[in-house]
């Protein structure tokens, strides 16, 4: 294993914990079919842990459903009896192993933004505004002794997919002194097969590379909260430390226009009342909108 240390300077940090509640999407309609090893996870947020969301490419007239565990014999969700996708919504039912619900289909092959409410038993499935490339992952997970979940893939720290740019995954997370790599999925990642991981590019730590047998990782030297953002379209990673009184940047990808993020690390184009992270180029700071 090779580690690449990115030296940072930090002051006081606000601790924000990411959730790891997941709902897996699986079926012939997905890019990976019925493989539970390769199934991607829709993520829930702290404000509503029964609501899961993410974007993924779906093939037309092919079946899919949702799993609470990436393995057979557990609670699953599919179409309620007689229900079909209508105006982007469909009623759901619970069951196990194809019993108690029906499969779901879309009529057009495309990237879809999916929102599943497991309490109200309803799903919203609408075409994404982004259609330039096929999106195969609705989440990523940081795994390593620098993370709160350590080397347990099941407790990987989630990076949340941006709705408008579904190839970008980000979160504000607490990282300790140590190292990490990035799992693309949970079950397959548990096998430690390199094909399920993004690694640090040994020639450029701001780049990510998939399936590297050298197990190159990112190393954190000072504990604190970091805005971590991964772009799978440009294969880049941004790791920024933040504090109330100032920040120092730990590797970012290129100069950027002004961008705003919530304190959970989600990008927003319309910040309203509240505290946000303002990022422009190599400068990041907290700002208050009133």
Beta strands, then each sheet from edge to edge (+ up, - down):
strand 1: 3-5
strand 2: 22-26
strand 3: 41-45
strand 4: 48-58
strand 5: 65-67
strand 6: 76-79
strand 7: 89-95
strand 8: 110-117
strand 9: 122-127
strand 10: 139-143
strand 11: 157-161
strand 12: 168-175
strand 13: 178-183
strand 14: 197-201
strand 15: 204-210
strand 16: 217-220
strand 17: 224-231
strand 18: 236-241
strand 19: 259-261
strand 20: 267-268
strand 21: 274-280
strand 22: 283-289
sheet 1: 1+ 16+ 13- 10+ 11- 12+ 17- 18+
sheet 2: 1+ 16+ 13- 14+ 15-
sheet 3: 2+ 3- 4+ 8- 9+ 7- 6+ 5- 2+
sheet 4: 20+ 19- 21+ 22-
end
